[in-house]
Amino acid sequence: MKRRLSCLVAVVGVLSAGCGIGSTGPVRAGAPASGLREPGSAHHYAQLYFVSPYGIQAVTREVDAPLTPQQALDLLLKGPDAAERARGLITEVPPLDWRLVAQGADNAVDLRLPVSVADMTRGGGLGLSQVICTAANAQASDSEQSSDVDVRVYEEGYETPWTVRCNAAGNVVPVPDP
């Protein structure tokens, strides 16, 4: 019995000594975290949506001043920059003969498409999501999310708009009629 007790104490002592990994100090693992706004900073960012092999993806670009929805769309239509292309990002917004028009209003954006939705979604279907989510994010204030912004889409050939929102994953979801 004494022998079992002393063996048990020895085993518990060995186990409580640790797993054999010594203590370490700070380990360098790359650049510090980035991407979040510093409170009170004078930096402004535009959030644009491009397409990656995994679906739609938001990218953040530093800009000189806050952008209107129209300015954000104009920047989106220029396509991904070299660094974004190197990460595999592309655009599925088709070349347009006419300009997309986006006008912000209280918690909403009026988006006028110069073509039908069928034409906007050729190629892969995410071009329209890129446009809607980019416009919604430009209209969202610092205290709200893009999912709080209604985007009223006026499609070529139709007089009545349909209303959607961009959720946190960059997916376009319909807004039910009140």
N, C-alpha and C positions, 0 to 999 in steps of 0.2 A: 504494500500500500504506500509506504514511504517512498519507495522507488518510483512508483507511478506518479505520485504527487511531485517529486523532484523533476521527473521528465516533463510533466505538464508545465511546471514553472519554467523550465528551460526552453520549451517550445514557445510558450507565450512570450518570454523574454526576447527570443530571436525574432518572432513575428512583430513585436512592438518596436523593434529597432529600425524598421523601415523596409523599403523594398530595394535598397542598395543604390538608390539614386541620390547623389550628393546634392547639396543646395547649390543653386546657381544665382547669378546676378542677372541684370537686364541683358537680353539678347537682341542684337540688331537684326531686324527682320524687314527692312525696307523703309520706304518713305512714310511719314506720318499720315494718318487718315485725312482725306480731303473730300470735298463735294458738298459739305453742309455750309450754309451761310453762317457767317459769324455775326452775332447780334450787334447791330449798330454799324456794321461795315458799309462802306460806300460802294461795294461791288454789286453789280447787277448781273443776273444770269437769265438766259433764255433756255427753256426746255423744249427740245425738238424731238420728234419721234421718227426713227428709222427702222429698217427691217434687218434683223440678224437671222442666222440659221435657226434660232430658237423662237422666232416670232418678232413681235413689235418690241422695240427697246427705246427707252428715253435716254437722251444724252443732254448734258448741260454744257452750254457755252457761255463764256463771259462776254458781256456786251457793255457798251458805254452807258446806256440808260435803259430803264424798263421799256419793253417793246409792247406795242399794241398788237392785237391779234393779226392785223394786216402785215405789220412788219415781221412778225414771227413767221407767217406763211411765206413771205418773200424770202426770208432766210432759209426756210425749209426747202423751197423750190430750187435753191442753188445746190442742193444735195449734200451728202456727207463730205466733210473735209478730209484731208489726207490721213490724219490719225484715225478718224472714224472708219475710213475705207480699209485701213490696215487691220482694223479689228473685225473686218468682215461685214460692216454695215453697208446697206444699199438703200435706195429709195424705190418704191413701187408706185410713186405718183407719176402718172403718164405725162409726157410732154403735152402742154396745153397751148392751143392757139390763142386763147383769151386768158385774161387774168382771173385768178380766184379772188373773190372780194369777201373780206371779213370785217364786220363792224361790231365793236363791243358796245354793250349796254349793261344796265344793272344786272349783274349775275348771269349774263347771257351774251351770246355771240350770234349775229345773223351772218350765215355763211351762204354765199351765192356761188353755185357751181356753174361753170360755163359749159358743162357737158352733162350727160346723164350719168347716173350712178353706175350703170353698166359699163360706160366708157371709163369711169374713174377706177373701176375694180379690175380692169384687164391686167393680165400679167401675174397676179398673185392674190389680189383682193385686199391687200393691206394698205394701199395708197390712200383710200378714203379715211381709214383709221388714223393714219399719219397726220392727215390734214385736220381732222376733227380734234384729235388730242392736242396737237400743237396749238390750235386756236384757243381751245378751252384753257390750257395752261397759261397762255399769255393773258387771258382775261381774269384768271383767278388772282385774288389779292393775297397778300402775305398771310392773312388769317383764315383763308379758305383753301380747299382742295379743288382740283379740276373737276372732281366728281360732283361739286356743288354748282357747276356752271352749265346751264342749258345751252346747247348749240342747236339753233333753228336752221335747218338745211333747206335751202331753196334750190330745188333741182331743176335743171333746164327742161322746159316743157310742162311743168306743173306750177300752179299758182299757190297752192297751199303748202307751207313748209311742214317738215316732220322734225320732231325734237328728240335729241339724243344727248347723252353725257358720256364722258370718258372716265372709266373707273381707274383705280390705282394700278391695275395691271396693264393699262393701255388698251383695253377693250372698249368698243363702243357699245353702249346699251341704250335701248329705247326708254323714253320717259313716258309713262302712261298718261293718257288724257285725264284732266282733273275731273 
